Structure formats: C-alpha cells, structure tokens
Amino acid sequence: MTRILFVEDAPSLGGSVFSLLQLVRGLERERYEPLVLFRHDLAARKDFESAGVPTAAWSSITGRSQKAPSSEPLRPLAPFKRSGFYRFFLGSRILAREQYADSRWLESWMRREGFSLLHANNSISANLAAIMAAGRAGIPVVSHQRGFFRVSWLHTLVARRVDRLLCVSDAVREHYIRQGLPRNKLQTVYNGIDTDFLTPRPKGRREEILVGWVGRVEPWKGGMTFINAARLLASERRRLRFLMVGTGTEEARIRSIVAASPLLKDAVTLVGYRSDSRDLLADCDVFANTSIEPEPLSRSALEALAFGLPIAASNCGGNPEIVVDGENGFLFEPGNHAGLAEIIRRLADDAGLRSKLGAESRRRAETIFSAERYRREVESVYAAIMST
C-alpha cells in the first residue's frame, strides 16, 4: 500500500481543489491511501471527508497558522528592491524564516505517519516547505504545475528534489522548459472532467441562440472582449442572447457598461456568481473563452466540452489544446472582439455546424479529458516513481 500525502496550498476554492478532489476520489484504494493536508482551512475539506478521504490542517502539524494573502493593493517597490541582489537576499530570508521552520515540522510528521509519496498539488513556489521536508525524509515527490509562474534560483534548486513535475497542458510544460526546469522531469497530464456527470442536454425549441461565458470576471479573462462582440452582433439585430456567469473585480464596470447601453441591456444577461453555473452552461448553444492572457487549462472550457458545445476561444495558453480550430470550435486572436463576433455569427447561422462541432467537443471530453484518463495517467506516474 502506497500512502500518499497531498498538500493543497490554495487560499480559496478554485480549479486546483476541484481537480485534486476528482483525483483522490477515484484513486484505486487497494493500492493507494491518500491524506490531504490543507494549508488554508477551506470549506471544501468536508467534500473530501464525504468522499472517504481523510484531511488535516497545516496549523495542526506545524503549530503555525497560515494567513491568507492580503487583499491590500501592492505598493510600488523602491528601486533598490528591484535589483537581482535584493531578490536573492529576500528569497534566502523567506527560505530561512518561513519555509525552513515549517519543513522541519513536516519532516517529523511525515516520518511518523509513514508516508510513501508526496504529491504537492500546486506550484513549486507554493509548496517549498513540503518538498524540502519530503527530500530530507527520503520520500519521492510529485509536484503539479497548474499555472504560468516565474521560476527563481530557489525554485530551480528545490526542483532537484522533485521526481516528476506534472503540467496541466503542453503550454505550461513549454513555459517551464523555457524557465529552466529539467525537461526530463516535466510531463503533461491534462486535468479531467467527469463525463458521466456532465452530459449534453436537450435545448428544446427556441428562437434565440444563447452564447455563454463562465469564469472569474477579471480583466485578464477578457470579459470586455465578450461584451464588445455582443455589442457588435446586437447592432445587427440578430437573434442572439449573451450570458455572463461569474464575479470578480471587473464585474461592476461591465454591469455599468451594459446598463448604460440600450443595445447591450436587451442582449446581455449578467447573473454574477451562481452555484448552478454548470446548469446555466449546459443550457447554452455556444461557449466563449476570451482570456487575453494565457490560461493554463480552462476548467469552464473543459465543462463546455463535456456538455457538447462548440467553443469560440482565444488562441493562447492551453486553449488550442482544448479547441482544435475547425473541428470542435474556432480560435481567434486574444482581444479581437470582431474575430469573436465573426465566429459567433457563423455558428448562429448554421445549426448543422453547431451540431457537428458540439459532437466533436463531446468526443474530445470522453477520450482526452475524461476523469478516468486523468486518474490512470497520474497513477501510472506514481507506479513508475515507486518502482525505481
């Protein structure tokens, strides 16, 4: 039996937590015994416990509470603090003060509990203490890279103690190769989606085509690209409706823009955060991902695949790995609202094309992005590491 310690660093509920829950819930229990250590006391712990996965809190192991990141705006750094020497000094100070102490506590606990493997569910920078502790305890380490982060000298040093660096997309893998992490340790394993639970749903007969957008309403997500495309199409008096689901720092701005425009007010519905966002997505005819900065692997786009929707996505980050242009959707240049509008226009005018692309979306969800495939690939990584 391989006893695996999973460390989850996320300060709030997000994609890494959902992906971890999906993985540990499906692990082959005859071979693997998981325990999840949460750095922050997330309400999601109850979902893990309900799935029969024991959990622990970081503070109960290290004796030190973990503060959530400050919401205060960042102040500009003094010129001397931008120097390479200062960053080196600051990194060393963080390692000595915050990470080293925690790693000593974790090392003792890992040895006492008899863990065979550490799976750090977040980036190297987020899980330094756990990785260092596992290295001293002689425990193999898997580290999940779920975003595009800058790699420092410290991260490169700690990466030597990692046996496998899992990346959620080829785009993420290529990023870390460029950042100098060892190519032979980097491996792409796509996140999975539950295709048994998320299935295409009948839309019924309706006159309007519904275009959906789901995500955090932050500037980098490109919500304004979606709104500007909606404005352009609404001016053509097409039978289209636009639905935005989510909340974030740009929500108030977008709401004011929509409210001030008679065209947008009639065409766009903003519902904010909704616990039933998946049901709203399933009811759409077309899904749009408008990120203007690279997104590692959009979870909402994966859900759109499972629901059998044709997808219009910006051509950056992991999006081209989800959407094959012309096969299950179309790609457009980030920020190009006219390009997005043209794709929506084409899909709205051709029900047969929507059906064809949507069927391919579902096929890709079942074959490339299924939860079962995700679990098998990660388990094969564990088996390879434990056999060496």
MARTIDO-440526 format. One record per residue (C-alpha): residue number from 1; x negated, y negated, z negated. Coordinates in Angstrom, 3 decimals. Example, Ala and Ser with C-alpha at 12.3 -4.5 7.8 and 13.67 -1.06 7.14 Angstrom:
2
+-----+----------+----------+----------+
:   i :        X :        Y :        Z :
+-----+----------+----------+----------+
:   1 :  -12.300 :    4.500 :   -7.800 :
:   2 :  -13.670 :    1.060 :   -7.140 :
+-----+----------+----------+----------+
END
This chain:
388
+-----+----------+----------+----------+
:   i :        X :        Y :        Z :
+-----+----------+----------+----------+
:   1 :    0.000 :    0.000 :    0.000 :
:   2 :   -1.369 :   -3.408 :    1.014 :
:   3 :   -0.419 :   -6.107 :   -1.493 :
:   4 :   -0.284 :   -9.451 :    0.319 :
:   5 :   -0.351 :  -12.882 :   -1.292 :
:   6 :    1.349 :  -15.518 :    0.872 :
:   7 :    0.619 :  -19.151 :   -0.005 :
:   8 :    3.139 :  -21.782 :    1.125 :
:   9 :    1.932 :  -25.386 :    0.843 :
:  10 :    4.865 :  -27.281 :    2.421 :
:  11 :    6.225 :  -30.077 :    0.151 :
:  12 :    9.676 :  -29.829 :    1.752 :
:  13 :   11.817 :  -27.368 :    3.652 :
:  14 :   10.636 :  -27.017 :    7.250 :
:  15 :    9.553 :  -24.705 :   10.032 :
:  16 :    6.688 :  -23.063 :    8.154 :
:  17 :    9.019 :  -21.977 :    5.341 :
:  18 :   11.650 :  -20.588 :    7.747 :
:  19 :    9.002 :  -18.709 :    9.721 :
:  20 :    7.499 :  -17.255 :    6.552 :
:  21 :   10.889 :  -16.110 :    5.268 :
:  22 :   11.575 :  -14.429 :    8.576 :
:  23 :    8.225 :  -12.628 :    8.432 :
:  24 :    8.266 :  -11.364 :    4.839 :
:  25 :   11.917 :  -10.332 :    5.038 :
:  26 :   11.090 :   -7.990 :    7.923 :
:  27 :    7.770 :   -6.559 :    6.709 :
:  28 :    7.510 :   -2.790 :    6.627 :
:  29 :    7.826 :   -2.265 :    2.870 :
:  30 :    6.354 :    1.235 :    2.957 :
:  31 :    3.056 :   -0.380 :    3.950 :
:  32 :    3.164 :   -3.975 :    2.695 :
:  33 :    4.107 :   -5.516 :   -0.655 :
:  34 :    4.497 :   -9.316 :   -0.386 :
:  35 :    4.442 :  -12.056 :   -3.025 :
:  36 :    4.887 :  -15.718 :   -2.059 :
:  37 :    3.110 :  -18.430 :   -4.051 :
:  38 :    4.753 :  -21.847 :   -3.608 :
:  39 :    2.610 :  -24.915 :   -4.179 :
:  40 :    5.784 :  -27.005 :   -4.498 :
:  41 :    8.941 :  -25.844 :   -6.230 :
:  42 :   11.211 :  -25.590 :   -3.194 :
:  43 :   14.861 :  -24.619 :   -3.430 :
:  44 :   14.115 :  -22.083 :   -0.679 :
:  45 :   12.490 :  -19.823 :   -3.266 :
:  46 :   15.938 :  -18.416 :   -4.018 :
:  47 :   16.256 :  -17.282 :   -0.390 :
:  48 :   13.032 :  -15.288 :   -0.718 :
:  49 :   14.165 :  -13.768 :   -4.004 :
:  50 :   17.520 :  -12.865 :   -2.437 :
:  51 :   15.606 :  -11.063 :    0.313 :
:  52 :   13.800 :   -8.987 :   -2.321 :
:  53 :   10.524 :  -10.924 :   -2.054 :
:  54 :    9.033 :  -11.962 :   -5.433 :
:  55 :    7.703 :  -15.526 :   -5.736 :
:  56 :    5.523 :  -17.560 :   -8.089 :
:  57 :    4.885 :  -21.279 :   -8.659 :
:  58 :    1.469 :  -22.881 :   -8.188 :
:  59 :    1.641 :  -24.673 :  -11.541 :
:  60 :    2.251 :  -21.408 :  -13.399 :
:  61 :   -1.004 :  -19.993 :  -12.000 :
:  62 :   -3.343 :  -22.993 :  -12.091 :
:  63 :   -1.823 :  -24.801 :  -15.068 :
:  64 :   -1.621 :  -27.980 :  -12.989 :
:  65 :    1.483 :  -29.435 :  -11.359 :
:  66 :    1.279 :  -30.294 :   -7.689 :
:  67 :    2.502 :  -33.753 :   -6.804 :
:  68 :    4.487 :  -34.237 :   -3.630 :
:  69 :    2.920 :  -36.569 :   -1.062 :
:  70 :    3.578 :  -40.239 :   -1.726 :
:  71 :    6.249 :  -41.940 :    0.358 :
:  72 :    4.488 :  -45.288 :   -0.045 :
:  73 :    3.196 :  -46.803 :    3.216 :
:  74 :   -0.528 :  -46.299 :    3.806 :
:  75 :   -2.710 :  -49.364 :    3.255 :
:  76 :   -5.420 :  -50.220 :    5.811 :
:  77 :   -8.806 :  -48.784 :    4.875 :
:  78 :  -11.723 :  -51.082 :    4.151 :
:  79 :  -14.381 :  -50.944 :    6.921 :
:  80 :  -16.882 :  -49.008 :    4.784 :
:  81 :  -14.251 :  -46.331 :    4.087 :
:  82 :  -14.012 :  -45.588 :    7.798 :
:  83 :  -17.668 :  -44.569 :    8.025 :
:  84 :  -18.736 :  -40.954 :    8.524 :
:  85 :  -20.821 :  -41.057 :    5.329 :
:  86 :  -17.865 :  -42.192 :    3.221 :
:  87 :  -15.622 :  -39.486 :    4.688 :
:  88 :  -18.301 :  -36.889 :    3.914 :
:  89 :  -18.567 :  -38.210 :    0.359 :
:  90 :  -14.777 :  -38.270 :   -0.085 :
:  91 :  -14.420 :  -34.728 :    1.261 :
:  92 :  -17.056 :  -33.496 :   -1.179 :
:  93 :  -15.303 :  -35.256 :   -4.063 :
:  94 :  -11.936 :  -33.711 :   -3.190 :
:  95 :  -13.548 :  -30.274 :   -2.943 :
:  96 :  -15.266 :  -30.635 :   -6.307 :
:  97 :  -12.393 :  -32.182 :   -8.237 :
:  98 :   -9.142 :  -30.808 :   -6.876 :
:  99 :   -9.841 :  -27.710 :   -4.855 :
: 100 :  -12.645 :  -26.067 :   -6.807 :
: 101 :  -10.805 :  -26.031 :  -10.146 :
: 102 :   -7.678 :  -24.543 :   -8.596 :
: 103 :   -9.710 :  -21.954 :   -6.699 :
: 104 :  -11.235 :  -20.648 :   -9.943 :
: 105 :   -7.793 :  -20.146 :  -11.480 :
: 106 :   -6.520 :  -18.480 :   -8.323 :
: 107 :   -9.534 :  -16.191 :   -8.047 :
: 108 :   -8.955 :  -14.809 :  -11.544 :
: 109 :   -5.252 :  -14.340 :  -10.871 :
: 110 :   -5.840 :  -12.640 :   -7.501 :
: 111 :   -8.230 :  -10.163 :   -9.091 :
: 112 :   -5.851 :   -9.500 :  -11.974 :
: 113 :   -2.872 :   -8.938 :   -9.670 :
: 114 :   -4.810 :   -6.687 :   -7.308 :
: 115 :   -4.031 :   -8.411 :   -4.013 :
: 116 :   -5.496 :   -6.802 :   -0.904 :
: 117 :   -4.985 :   -9.685 :    1.534 :
: 118 :   -4.299 :  -13.437 :    1.532 :
: 119 :   -2.029 :  -14.976 :    4.171 :
: 120 :   -2.319 :  -18.773 :    3.971 :
: 121 :    0.861 :  -19.894 :    5.734 :
: 122 :   -0.390 :  -23.385 :    6.535 :
: 123 :   -3.488 :  -25.053 :    7.946 :
: 124 :   -6.976 :  -24.550 :    6.520 :
: 125 :   -6.900 :  -28.075 :    5.078 :
: 126 :   -3.689 :  -27.307 :    3.153 :
: 127 :   -4.941 :  -24.019 :    1.718 :
: 128 :   -8.607 :  -24.709 :    0.901 :
: 129 :   -8.375 :  -23.595 :   -2.732 :
: 130 :   -6.638 :  -20.306 :   -1.941 :
: 131 :   -9.049 :  -19.480 :    0.889 :
: 132 :  -12.087 :  -20.190 :   -1.278 :
: 133 :  -10.624 :  -18.096 :   -4.109 :
: 134 :   -9.970 :  -15.161 :   -1.793 :
: 135 :  -13.504 :  -15.390 :   -0.406 :
: 136 :  -15.048 :  -15.125 :   -3.865 :
: 137 :  -12.665 :  -12.318 :   -4.800 :
: 138 :  -13.638 :  -10.381 :   -1.680 :
: 139 :  -10.111 :  -10.484 :   -0.242 :
: 140 :   -9.612 :  -10.783 :    3.562 :
: 141 :   -7.872 :  -13.966 :    4.725 :
: 142 :   -5.356 :  -14.771 :    7.458 :
: 143 :   -4.736 :  -18.499 :    7.985 :
: 144 :   -1.766 :  -19.787 :   10.016 :
: 145 :   -2.317 :  -22.920 :   12.112 :
: 146 :    1.112 :  -24.478 :   12.671 :
: 147 :    0.124 :  -27.939 :   13.853 :
: 148 :   -2.469 :  -30.140 :   15.500 :
: 149 :   -4.807 :  -31.271 :   12.715 :
: 150 :   -8.255 :  -32.791 :   12.786 :
: 151 :  -10.987 :  -30.388 :   11.684 :
: 152 :  -13.679 :  -31.755 :    9.364 :
: 153 :  -17.060 :  -30.306 :    8.417 :
: 154 :  -15.383 :  -28.895 :    5.306 :
: 155 :  -12.703 :  -27.048 :    7.267 :
: 156 :  -15.331 :  -25.597 :    9.611 :
: 157 :  -17.285 :  -24.371 :    6.604 :
: 158 :  -14.235 :  -22.785 :    4.965 :
: 159 :  -13.208 :  -21.193 :    8.283 :
: 160 :  -16.204 :  -18.877 :    7.921 :
: 161 :  -14.323 :  -17.137 :    5.108 :
: 162 :  -11.210 :  -16.610 :    7.261 :
: 163 :  -10.857 :  -13.293 :    9.089 :
: 164 :   -8.146 :  -14.397 :   11.530 :
: 165 :   -6.745 :  -17.819 :   12.450 :
: 166 :   -3.194 :  -17.390 :   13.775 :
: 167 :   -1.906 :  -20.154 :   16.072 :
: 168 :    1.785 :  -20.677 :   16.850 :
: 169 :    1.070 :  -21.476 :   20.517 :
: 170 :   -1.719 :  -21.440 :   23.064 :
: 171 :   -1.663 :  -25.235 :   22.907 :
: 172 :   -2.527 :  -25.080 :   19.199 :
: 173 :   -5.220 :  -22.465 :   19.840 :
: 174 :   -6.862 :  -24.600 :   22.538 :
: 175 :   -6.770 :  -27.597 :   20.198 :
: 176 :   -8.754 :  -25.763 :   17.526 :
: 177 :  -11.212 :  -24.366 :   20.041 :
: 178 :  -11.921 :  -27.964 :   21.052 :
: 179 :  -12.195 :  -28.874 :   17.371 :
: 180 :  -14.964 :  -26.322 :   16.928 :
: 181 :  -13.281 :  -23.441 :   15.084 :
: 182 :  -14.595 :  -19.998 :   16.095 :
: 183 :  -12.894 :  -18.880 :   19.300 :
: 184 :  -13.128 :  -15.173 :   18.392 :
: 185 :  -11.060 :  -15.720 :   15.234 :
: 186 :   -8.291 :  -17.745 :   16.879 :
: 187 :   -5.259 :  -15.765 :   18.052 :
: 188 :   -1.891 :  -16.921 :   19.363 :
: 189 :    1.158 :  -15.357 :   17.700 :
: 190 :    4.416 :  -17.058 :   18.619 :
: 191 :    6.946 :  -17.713 :   15.869 :
: 192 :   10.004 :  -15.511 :   16.160 :
: 193 :   13.708 :  -16.242 :   16.362 :
: 194 :   16.493 :  -13.979 :   15.123 :
: 195 :   18.144 :  -12.960 :   18.396 :
: 196 :   20.586 :  -10.661 :   16.607 :
: 197 :   21.991 :  -13.558 :   14.579 :
: 198 :   21.641 :  -16.311 :   17.192 :
: 199 :   23.522 :  -15.247 :   20.302 :
: 200 :   25.124 :  -17.095 :   23.247 :
: 201 :   28.654 :  -18.251 :   22.521 :
: 202 :   31.542 :  -18.887 :   24.916 :
: 203 :   32.070 :  -22.600 :   25.545 :
: 204 :   35.657 :  -22.443 :   26.658 :
: 205 :   37.070 :  -24.694 :   29.348 :
: 206 :   36.286 :  -28.373 :   29.010 :
: 207 :   35.847 :  -31.263 :   31.360 :
: 208 :   32.665 :  -32.729 :   29.909 :
: 209 :   29.122 :  -31.314 :   29.820 :
: 210 :   27.601 :  -31.537 :   26.328 :
: 211 :   23.866 :  -32.311 :   26.105 :
: 212 :   22.357 :  -31.609 :   22.684 :
: 213 :   19.332 :  -32.945 :   20.803 :
: 214 :   18.390 :  -31.468 :   17.399 :
: 215 :   15.452 :  -32.425 :   15.197 :
: 216 :   13.850 :  -34.953 :   12.897 :
: 217 :   14.739 :  -38.452 :   14.066 :
: 218 :   11.180 :  -39.764 :   14.025 :
: 219 :    9.500 :  -41.951 :   16.671 :
: 220 :    7.200 :  -39.151 :   17.878 :
: 221 :   10.216 :  -36.947 :   18.570 :
: 222 :   11.239 :  -39.278 :   21.395 :
: 223 :   14.828 :  -39.919 :   20.363 :
: 224 :   14.787 :  -43.174 :   22.329 :
: 225 :   13.940 :  -41.232 :   25.494 :
: 226 :   17.157 :  -39.276 :   24.952 :
: 227 :   19.165 :  -42.452 :   24.277 :
: 228 :   17.768 :  -44.255 :   27.325 :
: 229 :   18.567 :  -41.261 :   29.542 :
: 230 :   22.089 :  -41.236 :   28.096 :
: 231 :   22.467 :  -44.947 :   28.866 :
: 232 :   21.387 :  -44.406 :   32.474 :
: 233 :   23.782 :  -41.491 :   33.005 :
: 234 :   26.663 :  -43.177 :   31.179 :
: 235 :   26.371 :  -46.115 :   33.586 :
: 236 :   27.133 :  -43.650 :   36.412 :
: 237 :   30.429 :  -42.730 :   34.722 :
: 238 :   29.577 :  -39.045 :   34.744 :
: 239 :   31.483 :  -36.545 :   32.633 :
: 240 :   28.733 :  -36.147 :   30.084 :
: 241 :   28.579 :  -36.276 :   26.299 :
: 242 :   25.385 :  -36.598 :   24.271 :
: 243 :   24.987 :  -35.189 :   20.756 :
: 244 :   22.131 :  -36.054 :   18.374 :
: 245 :   21.774 :  -33.914 :   15.228 :
: 246 :   19.252 :  -34.815 :   12.533 :
: 247 :   17.982 :  -37.566 :   10.301 :
: 248 :   14.757 :  -39.471 :    9.846 :
: 249 :   13.085 :  -42.868 :    9.816 :
: 250 :   14.343 :  -43.872 :   13.283 :
: 251 :   17.967 :  -42.896 :   12.702 :
: 252 :   19.115 :  -46.356 :   11.552 :
: 253 :   17.532 :  -48.030 :   14.584 :
: 254 :   19.128 :  -45.610 :   17.029 :
: 255 :   22.518 :  -45.944 :   15.334 :
: 256 :   22.390 :  -49.731 :   15.672 :
: 257 :   21.436 :  -49.475 :   19.365 :
: 258 :   24.299 :  -47.073 :   20.068 :
: 259 :   26.806 :  -49.141 :   18.103 :
: 260 :   25.837 :  -52.298 :   19.998 :
: 261 :   26.293 :  -50.736 :   23.447 :
: 262 :   29.803 :  -50.062 :   24.798 :
: 263 :   28.311 :  -47.529 :   27.231 :
: 264 :   26.459 :  -45.582 :   24.542 :
: 265 :   29.228 :  -45.865 :   21.971 :
: 266 :   31.546 :  -43.897 :   24.224 :
: 267 :   28.943 :  -41.350 :   25.345 :
: 268 :   26.708 :  -40.615 :   22.327 :
: 269 :   27.630 :  -38.977 :   19.023 :
: 270 :   25.186 :  -39.214 :   16.097 :
: 271 :   26.050 :  -36.805 :   13.299 :
: 272 :   22.932 :  -37.132 :   11.105 :
: 273 :   21.834 :  -34.150 :    9.042 :
: 274 :   24.186 :  -31.178 :    9.302 :
: 275 :   23.872 :  -27.810 :    7.583 :
: 276 :   25.752 :  -26.312 :   10.553 :
: 277 :   23.294 :  -27.703 :   13.130 :
: 278 :   22.932 :  -24.270 :   14.732 :
: 279 :   26.667 :  -24.077 :   15.391 :
: 280 :   26.562 :  -27.534 :   16.965 :
: 281 :   23.613 :  -26.495 :   19.129 :
: 282 :   25.343 :  -23.283 :   20.213 :
: 283 :   28.271 :  -25.343 :   21.499 :
: 284 :   26.065 :  -27.366 :   23.869 :
: 285 :   25.697 :  -26.784 :   27.602 :
: 286 :   22.171 :  -28.211 :   27.886 :
: 287 :   19.420 :  -28.765 :   25.299 :
: 288 :   16.875 :  -31.603 :   25.435 :
: 289 :   13.483 :  -31.749 :   23.711 :
: 290 :   11.991 :  -35.221 :   24.119 :
: 291 :    8.822 :  -35.189 :   21.992 :
: 292 :    6.379 :  -37.864 :   23.125 :
: 293 :    3.537 :  -36.358 :   21.092 :
: 294 :    2.509 :  -32.680 :   21.325 :
: 295 :    4.787 :  -30.417 :   19.312 :
: 296 :    3.185 :  -27.091 :   18.275 :
: 297 :    6.230 :  -24.891 :   18.988 :
: 298 :    9.674 :  -26.453 :   18.663 :
: 299 :   11.948 :  -24.361 :   16.462 :
: 300 :   15.093 :  -26.055 :   17.796 :
: 301 :   13.951 :  -25.232 :   21.344 :
: 302 :   13.499 :  -21.586 :   20.345 :
: 303 :   17.024 :  -21.588 :   18.939 :
: 304 :   18.273 :  -23.076 :   22.207 :
: 305 :   16.607 :  -20.143 :   23.996 :
: 306 :   18.436 :  -17.662 :   21.782 :
: 307 :   21.753 :  -19.411 :   22.498 :
: 308 :   21.084 :  -19.043 :   26.222 :
: 309 :   20.851 :  -22.740 :   27.042 :
: 310 :   18.981 :  -24.327 :   29.937 :
: 311 :   16.367 :  -26.693 :   28.497 :
: 312 :   15.003 :  -30.067 :   29.570 :
: 313 :   11.684 :  -30.542 :   27.745 :
: 314 :    8.784 :  -32.962 :   27.733 :
: 315 :    5.652 :  -31.478 :   29.252 :
: 316 :    3.372 :  -31.497 :   26.205 :
: 317 :    2.273 :  -29.316 :   23.296 :
: 318 :    3.898 :  -25.903 :   23.136 :
: 319 :    6.924 :  -26.887 :   25.256 :
: 320 :    5.543 :  -25.435 :   28.538 :
: 321 :    5.196 :  -22.092 :   26.730 :
: 322 :    8.900 :  -22.153 :   25.856 :
: 323 :   10.173 :  -23.627 :   29.124 :
: 324 :    8.922 :  -22.294 :   32.462 :
: 325 :    9.706 :  -25.080 :   34.900 :
: 326 :   12.447 :  -23.985 :   37.282 :
: 327 :   13.062 :  -20.647 :   35.545 :
: 328 :   14.824 :  -21.423 :   32.256 :
: 329 :   14.764 :  -25.194 :   32.405 :
: 330 :   12.773 :  -28.134 :   33.670 :
: 331 :    9.858 :  -30.188 :   32.347 :
: 332 :    9.450 :  -33.958 :   32.531 :
: 333 :    6.655 :  -36.312 :   31.532 :
: 334 :    6.817 :  -37.456 :   27.880 :
: 335 :    8.733 :  -40.703 :   27.501 :
: 336 :   10.097 :  -40.646 :   31.064 :
: 337 :   13.818 :  -41.128 :   30.445 :
: 338 :   14.532 :  -41.350 :   34.183 :
: 339 :   12.937 :  -37.934 :   34.671 :
: 340 :   15.052 :  -36.524 :   31.851 :
: 341 :   18.187 :  -38.113 :   33.325 :
: 342 :   17.465 :  -36.520 :   36.706 :
: 343 :   17.208 :  -33.060 :   35.111 :
: 344 :   20.452 :  -33.533 :   33.189 :
: 345 :   22.145 :  -34.825 :   36.325 :
: 346 :   21.042 :  -31.758 :   38.278 :
: 347 :   22.184 :  -29.334 :   35.576 :
: 348 :   25.504 :  -31.114 :   35.047 :
: 349 :   26.327 :  -30.859 :   38.749 :
: 350 :   25.532 :  -27.145 :   39.119 :
: 351 :   27.295 :  -24.651 :   36.840 :
: 352 :   25.634 :  -21.755 :   38.646 :
: 353 :   22.175 :  -23.188 :   37.949 :
: 354 :   23.042 :  -23.703 :   34.276 :
: 355 :   24.170 :  -20.088 :   34.037 :
: 356 :   21.067 :  -18.738 :   35.791 :
: 357 :   18.603 :  -20.753 :   33.698 :
: 358 :   20.508 :  -20.010 :   30.497 :
: 359 :   20.340 :  -16.268 :   31.148 :
: 360 :   16.569 :  -16.546 :   31.568 :
: 361 :   16.347 :  -18.513 :   28.322 :
: 362 :   18.070 :  -15.672 :   26.506 :
: 363 :   15.784 :  -13.097 :   28.140 :
: 364 :   12.692 :  -15.032 :   27.019 :
: 365 :   14.085 :  -15.258 :   23.488 :
: 366 :   14.588 :  -11.491 :   23.348 :
: 367 :   11.266 :  -10.476 :   24.906 :
: 368 :    8.734 :  -13.167 :   23.999 :
: 369 :   10.068 :  -14.959 :   20.930 :
: 370 :   12.018 :  -12.310 :   19.018 :
: 371 :   11.632 :  -11.954 :   15.251 :
: 372 :   10.823 :   -8.270 :   15.705 :
: 373 :    7.962 :   -9.050 :   18.097 :
: 374 :    6.667 :  -11.722 :   15.663 :
: 375 :    6.638 :   -9.256 :   12.766 :
: 376 :    4.953 :   -6.495 :   14.780 :
: 377 :    2.184 :   -8.783 :   16.008 :
: 378 :    1.426 :  -10.118 :   12.535 :
: 379 :    1.466 :   -6.606 :   11.058 :
: 380 :   -0.984 :   -5.492 :   13.757 :
: 381 :   -3.313 :   -8.299 :   12.627 :
: 382 :   -3.079 :   -7.071 :    9.035 :
: 383 :   -3.782 :   -3.481 :   10.099 :
: 384 :   -6.815 :   -4.490 :   12.164 :
: 385 :   -8.286 :   -6.534 :    9.303 :
: 386 :   -7.676 :   -3.889 :    6.639 :
: 387 :   -9.214 :   -1.157 :    8.795 :
: 388 :  -12.578 :   -2.901 :    9.108 :
+-----+----------+----------+----------+
END
